[in-house]
Amino acid sequence: MNLPEALKISVVMSVYNGADTLKRSVESILQQTYADFELIIVNDGSTDETSAQLNIFADHDSRIRLLSSPSRQGLTRSLMRAIHEACGTYIARQDADDWSDPRRLRTQLSFMEQSSKSALIGSWFRISDEKGAHHLKTYPDEDQTLRRLLLTQNPFCHASVMFPKHFYEKAGGYNPDFETGQDLDLWLRLAQLGELRMVESYLVEKCVSASSRRKAWKQVRDGFRIRWKHRFFWPGKRNRIRIFGTAFYQILITCLPLGWIVFLRTARSLKGTAGLMK
């Protein structure tokens, strides 16, 4: 495979038994209006038809690079391996069950090249489930607001981001100690190196499955560990208390019936971000 000498973007993906959703996800990247990229896919020990599908894609598009693990290594280590192999100046994430708008890479690259200080760029995104329900997530393109929001939530959908590879390396990359929440941990370290940006357009659809919901307890646990580890990112005693409040809220969301979850999330969204640091 002959890649351009100055490749701009490496899109990295890890997949484990993703045969049911892989085609839509990969095609959404291959159909981007910006074509100067490589797509690195780690087959993380899949036992279904994933391998066969990946081989077909790679045979038809030279931009795809396949890496394989004989046994499952997990998302964090798979992404670490993919980024280590990446040739691009910028790293874009894509999950095997998510979808990217055809304008995504071009739009985010334009944002990234506006300033050498940009350390992380996300976008608005839709969350969908198996029943076809959609939930829209929007956040402002304001560095300080995004930093404050990281205290109580993660405004950057993992599959929506782009970041410079040199910032990733300077930050120390993904932490293999975290099975979930590895993205939040990386965002907080990238935020210490540069600016946080948000494309105020829907460029990604994130799919939530039953398997992802089963990880909820691990996400609560790791989210608390990560925020406490980075607690000095948000100065002030009140913000230390908010770290515990965030964990308690997430426990409630994980445990309560759907009706109460909708009520709590609605109340939280109405409260907004005003006064978060007061």
N, C-alpha and C positions, 0 to 999 in steps of 0.2 A: 504494500500500500504506500503510495507517494503522497505525503501530506505537505501543504504549503510551508515554506521556510519560516514565515512569520504568522503562524496560525493564531487566530484571535481567541477562539472559544473552544474549550473542551467541556462537553456535556457528560456528566458522570451519573451512572445508574447502577443500582444493585438489584438483583431479582432472585427470589426464591419461590419456586413453584408458582410462577405468575402467568401460566399459559392462557388463562381466561381473559386477562386484561392487557397483556404485553403488546399485542398488535396495535391497539389504539394508541397506547402511550408512545411507542417507538415511531409510529407514523406521524404523530403530531410534532415530533422533532425533525424527522426527515423532510417534512413539508414546510419548514420554516422559510420565510421570505429572505432571511439571511443565511447563506449557504456555506460560508467559510468556517466550518467547525468539524470537530471529530466527536463521535459518540462512543464513549467507553462504557461497556456493559459488563459487569461482573456477574457471572452465573454462580450464585452462592450455594452450590451443592444441590441444585434442583433435581427432583425425582419424577417430574411430570414431563409434559411435552415442551417445556421451555427451551431445552437445548436444540431441539429440531427447529423450532421457530427462529431462534437466534441465528442458526446457521443459514437459514434461508435469507434472512435480512442481510447478513454479512456478505453473502454471495452476490446480492443485487446492489449493494451500496458500499463503496470502498471507504466511506467515512466512518464506518462502524469498526470498532476494535473490540474483540471479545477476549475476556479473561475468565478463567474457570477456577473454582475451588473444589477439590475432591470431596470435601465435607463442609457443612455450614459453618461460616465464620461470623455471621451476624452483620448487620448494616454498617456499624461503625468501622470495623476492620476492612470491610469490602470497599467502603468509600476511601479509606486511607490508602488502600492499594491502588484504586483507580486514579486518585489525584497524584500519587507518586509517579504513575506512568503517563500522566497528562502532558501534552505538548503546548497547550494553549496558554495565552497570557491571562485569560480569565476562566474561572470555573463556574459552570452553571449546573444546578442540580435538577434531576428529574427522577420521579419514582415510577415504578413499573405499573402502577395502577392509576396514575394521574394523567392529565391531558394539558398540553400547552397550546395557547393561541398561536397561530402562524406568525404573528408579529412579535412574539415574546423576545427572542434573542436580539433582533434588530433594535427593538425599543430599549431593552436593558443595556445593550452595548452603547447606544447613544448616550444614555444617562451616565454610564461608567466613564466614558471618554470626555465628559464635560468637566471633570475635575479629577486630578490625580489623588485627591484626598478621600475619594469614595472607597470605603472598606467593605461595604455590604449594601446590596440593592435587592429589594423584594418587590412584590406587586400585590394589588388587591387579588383576592381569590374567592372561588366558590367552593363550599363543602357540600358534597352530595353523598347519599347513602344508597343501599341496594334497592330501596323503595322509590327512588327518584326524587326525594325531598332535597331542597337546596337551601343553603344558608350562606349569605353573602358577608364577606369580611372586608372592611375598608379601614384604612389608616392614613393619616396625613403624611405628606412628604416633608416632615419637620424633624430634624436630627434630635433635638432636645426632647420632643414629645415621644419619639420612638424609644429613646433611652429610658424615659420614665415608665413607659408601658411595659418594658421588659421586667420590671419589678413584679407585676401582677399577671402578666400573660406573655405570649410569644406572638408578636405581630408579624413575624416573618415565617410564612409557610415554608417548610424545609424544601419542598419541591419547586419553590418560586424564586429562589435566590440566585444571585451571581456575585462573585467576589474575585478580586485579583489573586492569582496564585501566590505572588510574592508576599502579600499580606497574610494569606493562610499559613505560609511557611514561617513567617516571622512570629505569628501568634502561637505556633506550636502544633497546628493542625487539630484534627479531632482527637478527643481523649478516649482511648480504648476502655477506660474504666466505666464509661457510661453506655449501657445497652440502649437506653432511651434518653432523650434530653441532650444527646450529643450536639444537636444543633444550637440549642440555647447556650450551652457552655461555650461553643465556638463564637457565637454572636457577641457575647459579653467580652471576649478577648479581642475580637476584631474591632469592637467599639472603642477600645483603648488605643487603637492605631489610626483611626480615621473616622470619616463621617458615615452615618446611616442614612440611606435614601429609600424612597418608596415610589414606585410607579403607580400613579393614581388611575389605573385602568385594570380591568379584569383580564389577566393574562394566563391564569392557571385554574384548573378544576381539580380539587383534591377529593379523592374518593375515600370514604370511611367504611370499613367492612367490620364484620363481627370479630375478626382476628385482631384488628387494630384496637377495638374497644376492650378486648381482653388484656391489653397492655396498660390499661388505665392506672392500675395500682402502681406499676413500675414507673409510670410517668409522674405520678404524684410524688413518689419517693425521690426519684432522681431530680425532679424539678426543685424540691426543697433543698436537696444536697447542693445543687448547683447554685441556687440563689444565696444560700448561706455561705458557700465558698467564696462567692463574689460580693459579699454583703457591703464591702467598702466602696463598691461601684456607686452605691446610693448613700450618700452621707446622711447622718442623722439617726437618732434613736427611734423615731417614729417609723422610719423605713425598715429598721430591723424588725419591729413589731409587725409591719405589713407582710414581711416574708412568712411569718407564722400564719397570719390571716389568710394569705393566698393559699397556703397548704391546706388550711381548714376548709376554705371554700371549695377547693378541688376535691377534698374528701367527700363533702356533701354532694357535689355534682356526681361523683362516682357512685354514691350509695343510694341517693334518693330516686323515687319514681319519676317518670318522664314529666308529669305535670309540674312537679316542684322544680325540676331542672329548668323548664321553660320559664317559670316564674322568676327564679333567681337570676337567670341570664338576662331576662328582660329588665329587671330592676337594676342590674349591674350596668347594662348598656345605657339606660336612662341617666344614670349617675354620671356617666362619661368620665373624662380624664381631668375635669376641672378640679383644681385644688389637690391634685395627687401628691404634690411635694410641699403643701403648706404645713 
